[in-house]
């Protein structure tokens, strides 16, 4: 049975986004950009389409979760009869001057709170919307294990705990005592380049929390429902590309308008209408700089003959958003076909705002 969509939590580095289920599984992640092909796509199928699960081995474990204040650091607190553990999931974000597009990282920090707990990992990586079965190889050492997956232009390294092949996936366990911290570290990089060095997790965690909190502190809102307003604006920022200024309509593709139906569109692009509404919300809360960046994006995207204006573009202003169907993904709750790209880019919609 599919995970309810509302049970997913969003992670973001303002270049791409990940979805983590309440059961601790990473079920959606496109790399390196939001509109790139997926490496984890269980959201639109099952574990065989790409999933990284991290949860207690005890099937009776219970959990609560929250974001760390006004950030996209997700804290999941697991409780069993033997102990309490927290998993801190986040995607490191870099200040503008330090953006490195040659890598994308996602970190799962396991923190022992009390007692002890055995955590179980199950990992399946499938590049290119589940069409790319990677070569897998073990590197590193017994003390510092590293599993590398590689297919076509993409490579992913998983560091931090030993993983062993089991029936076309990799599994492993780690035992965490009270006061201990263990970091599991995913790094995407172009397969033709050397594997990047691991990050200093303590450092990037603080930088990431500070970056999000500093942005949230600029929000000008003094009315009711303050926390909901702040979280909503944070999500809009998460959908705004850090490099180009393009504002995506959604972090996902092919989620159905009706369960089991065919209206399963790819929304990882910039609709002029949707972006205009997003900008209105951001401007109403003090974010003039975001509007200025999007204006620059817009001028680049629509350059040329006005008669060629489109209703949507790619995150960097790409115009060719041709649509096709994926047979390799069965769809959310078997809602097929799964569509990539969006043929509406060439439609004329005269009543669109934007």
C-alpha positions in Angstrom: 0.0 0.0 0.0 1.3 3.4 -0.9 2.4 5.9 1.8 -0.2 8.6 2.2 1.1 11.7 0.5 0.5 13.8 3.6 2.9 11.5 5.6 5.9 12.8 3.6 8.2 15.5 4.9 10.2 17.7 2.6 13.9 18.3 2.6 15.6 20.9 0.4 18.9 22.5 -0.5 17.1 25.0 -2.9 18.5 23.0 -5.9 16.6 19.8 -5.4 14.2 18.2 -2.8 13.7 14.9 -1.0 10.7 13.3 0.5 11.0 11.3 3.7 8.1 9.1 4.9 6.9 8.7 8.5 8.5 5.2 8.4 11.9 6.7 7.8 12.2 6.0 4.1 13.7 8.3 1.5 11.2 7.7 -1.3 11.8 10.6 -3.7 15.0 12.4 -4.8 16.1 13.7 -8.2 19.7 14.6 -8.7 21.4 17.0 -9.0 18.5 19.3 -9.8 14.8 19.2 -9.0 13.9 18.4 -12.6 16.7 15.9 -13.1 16.0 12.2 -13.3 15.3 10.4 -10.0 17.7 8.2 -8.1 15.0 7.3 -5.5 11.4 6.9 -6.8 9.5 4.5 -4.5 7.0 7.4 -4.3 5.8 6.3 -7.8 6.2 2.6 -7.2 7.9 0.5 -4.5 11.3 -0.1 -2.9 12.5 -1.7 -6.2 12.3 1.8 -7.8 14.7 3.4 -5.3 14.4 3.7 -1.5 16.7 4.4 1.4 15.0 3.2 4.6 16.4 4.0 8.1 14.3 2.9 11.1 14.6 0.7 14.2 14.9 -3.0 13.6 12.1 -3.4 16.2 8.8 -3.4 14.2 6.9 -2.1 17.2 8.9 1.2 17.4 6.8 4.4 17.5 7.9 7.8 16.2 7.1 11.5 16.4 8.7 14.1 14.1 9.2 17.8 13.7 11.3 20.3 12.0 14.1 21.9 14.0 12.5 25.4 14.4 12.2 27.3 11.1 14.5 25.0 9.1 14.4 22.0 6.8 16.2 19.8 9.4 13.8 17.0 10.0 14.0 15.3 13.5 12.3 11.9 13.8 12.3 10.6 17.4 12.0 6.8 17.6 11.0 5.0 20.8 11.2 1.3 21.7 11.2 -0.6 25.0 15.0 -0.5 24.9 15.7 3.2 24.2 15.1 6.4 22.3 16.9 7.5 19.2 16.6 10.6 17.0 17.3 10.8 13.3 18.2 14.2 12.0 17.7 14.3 8.2 18.8 17.3 6.2 20.4 18.5 2.9 23.3 20.9 3.4 22.8 24.3 1.8 25.6 26.6 0.8 25.7 30.4 0.8 25.5 31.8 -2.8 29.2 32.4 -3.1 30.1 28.8 -2.1 27.6 26.8 -4.3 29.3 23.6 -5.7 27.1 22.1 -8.4 29.5 19.2 -8.7 28.0 17.5 -5.6 24.7 17.2 -3.7 24.6 15.8 -0.2 21.9 14.4 2.1 22.8 13.5 5.7 21.0 11.2 8.1 22.4 11.8 11.6 21.5 9.1 14.2 21.6 10.4 17.8 21.3 8.1 20.8 19.0 9.8 23.4 18.6 7.0 26.0 19.2 3.3 26.3 20.2 1.6 23.1 18.7 0.8 19.8 19.5 -1.2 16.7 18.8 0.7 13.5 18.2 -1.0 10.2 19.1 0.3 6.8 17.7 -0.9 3.5 19.1 0.8 0.4 18.0 0.5 -3.3 19.4 3.1 -5.8 17.9 3.2 -9.3 19.1 6.1 -11.5 17.2 7.6 -14.4 13.6 7.1 -13.2 14.3 3.5 -12.3 15.7 2.7 -15.7 19.4 2.7 -14.5 20.5 -0.3 -12.5 23.9 0.8 -11.1 27.1 -0.9 -10.7 27.9 -1.2 -6.9 31.3 -1.3 -5.3 32.6 -1.2 -1.8 35.4 1.3 -1.1 36.8 2.8 2.1 37.8 0.7 5.0 36.2 -1.4 7.8 36.3 1.7 10.1 35.1 4.1 7.3 33.0 2.0 4.9 31.7 3.5 1.7 29.4 2.1 -0.9 29.4 3.6 -4.4 26.7 3.3 -7.0 27.4 4.3 -10.6 25.4 4.4 -13.9 25.8 6.6 -16.9 26.5 10.2 -15.8 25.6 9.7 -12.2 27.3 8.4 -9.1 26.3 8.2 -5.4 28.5 7.4 -2.4 26.9 6.3 0.9 29.3 6.6 3.8 29.0 5.9 7.5 27.9 2.3 8.1 28.6 -1.0 6.4 26.0 -2.2 3.8 25.9 -5.7 2.3 24.1 -7.0 -0.8 20.8 -8.8 -0.3 18.5 -9.6 -3.2 19.3 -6.6 -5.5 19.4 -4.2 -2.6 21.9 -3.4 0.3 21.2 -3.8 4.0 22.9 -3.2 7.2 22.5 -2.5 10.9 24.0 -0.1 13.4 23.6 -0.1 17.1 23.4 3.3 18.9 23.9 3.8 22.6 22.8 6.9 24.6 25.1 9.8 23.9 26.4 8.3 20.6 26.1 9.9 17.2 26.5 8.2 13.9 26.3 9.9 10.5 25.1 8.4 7.3 26.2 10.5 4.4 24.9 10.4 0.8 26.8 12.3 -1.9 25.8 12.6 -5.5 28.6 13.5 -8.0 29.2 13.3 -11.8 30.5 9.8 -12.5 33.4 11.1 -14.6 34.8 13.0 -11.6 36.6 11.8 -8.5 34.4 11.1 -5.5 34.3 14.3 -3.3 35.6 14.3 0.2 33.1 13.8 3.0 31.7 17.0 4.6 32.2 18.0 8.2 28.7 17.2 9.4 28.8 19.3 12.5 29.8 22.3 10.4 27.3 21.9 7.6 24.5 21.2 10.0 25.1 24.5 11.8 25.5 26.4 8.5 22.3 24.9 7.1 20.2 25.6 10.3 21.6 29.2 10.4 20.8 29.8 6.7 17.2 28.7 7.0 16.6 30.4 10.3 18.1 33.7 9.1 15.8 33.6 6.0 12.8 32.8 8.2 13.6 35.7 10.6 13.2 38.2 7.7 9.5 37.2 7.3 7.3 40.2 7.9 4.2 38.7 9.5 2.4 39.7 12.7 -1.1 38.2 12.1 -2.7 34.9 13.1 -1.4 31.4 12.3 2.2 32.7 12.3 3.9 29.3 12.4 1.8 28.0 9.4 2.6 31.2 7.5 6.3 30.8 8.1 6.4 27.2 7.1 4.4 27.9 4.0 6.8 30.6 2.9 9.8 28.3 3.7 8.3 25.8 1.3 8.0 28.5 -1.4 11.7 29.3 -0.8 12.6 25.6 -1.0 11.0 25.5 -4.5 13.1 28.5 -5.6 16.3 27.5 -7.4 19.3 28.8 -5.5 21.3 29.4 -8.7 18.8 30.5 -11.4 15.9 32.1 -9.4 13.3 29.9 -11.2 10.4 28.9 -9.0 9.1 25.4 -9.4 5.4 24.7 -9.1 6.1 21.5 -7.1 8.8 19.2 -5.9 7.3 16.1 -7.5 6.0 14.6 -10.8 3.2 12.3 -11.8 1.3 12.4 -8.5 -2.3 11.8 -9.6 -5.1 14.4 -9.6 -7.4 11.4 -9.0 -6.1 8.1 -7.6 -6.0 5.5 -10.4 -6.5 8.2 -13.0 -4.4 9.4 -16.0 -4.0 13.1 -15.1 -0.5 12.6 -13.7 1.5 15.6 -14.7 5.1 16.7 -14.1 5.0 19.9 -12.1 8.8 20.5 -11.5 8.8 23.5 -13.9 8.2 27.2 -13.7 4.6 28.2 -14.6 4.5 32.0 -15.1 1.1 32.0 -13.4 2.1 30.0 -10.3 5.4 31.9 -10.0 3.5 35.2 -10.1 1.3 34.0 -7.2 4.4 32.8 -5.3 6.0 36.2 -5.8 2.9 38.0 -4.5 3.1 36.0 -1.3 6.8 36.6 -0.9 6.5 40.3 -1.6 3.7 40.6 0.9 6.1 39.3 3.5 9.1 41.5 2.7 11.1 39.5 0.1 11.8 42.1 -2.6 15.2 40.4 -3.5 13.5 37.2 -4.5 11.2 39.1 -6.8 14.2 40.9 -8.3 15.9 37.6 -9.0 12.8 36.1 -10.6 12.4 39.2 -12.8 15.9 38.6 -14.1 15.0 34.9 -14.6 11.9 36.0 -16.5 13.8 38.3 -18.9 16.2 35.5 -19.8 13.5 32.9 -20.2 11.2 34.9 -22.5 14.0 36.5 -24.6 13.2 36.5 -28.3 10.0 36.9 -30.3 7.0 37.7 -28.1 4.9 35.3 -30.1 7.0 32.5 -28.8 6.1 33.2 -25.2 5.3 30.0 -23.2 3.2 29.4 -20.2 6.0 27.5 -18.5 9.8 27.0 -18.7 12.5 24.9 -17.1 14.2 26.0 -13.9 16.9 27.8 -15.9 14.5 29.0 -18.6 14.6 25.8 -20.8 11.9 25.8 -23.4 11.9 22.2 -24.7 9.8 20.4 -22.0 8.6 17.6 -24.2 6.4 15.0 -22.5 6.8 11.3 -22.5 5.6 8.3 -20.5 7.6 6.0 -18.3 6.8 2.3 -18.3 9.4 1.5 -15.6 7.4 3.3 -12.9 3.9 1.9 -12.0 2.7 5.2 -10.5 1.4 6.3 -7.1 -1.2 3.7 -6.2 -1.0 2.4 -9.7 -2.0 5.8 -11.2 -0.6 5.5 -14.7 0.9 6.6 -17.0 3.8 8.3 -15.2 4.6 11.4 -17.2 7.9 13.2 -17.5 8.1 16.6 -19.0 5.0 18.6 -19.7 3.3 19.0 -23.1 1.3 22.0 -21.9 4.4 24.1 -22.4 3.3 24.8 -26.0 -0.3 25.5 -25.1 -1.9 28.9 -25.5 -3.7 29.8 -22.2 -4.9 33.4 -22.7 -6.5 33.6 -19.2 -3.3 32.7 -17.3 -2.1 35.3 -14.8 1.6 36.0 -15.0 
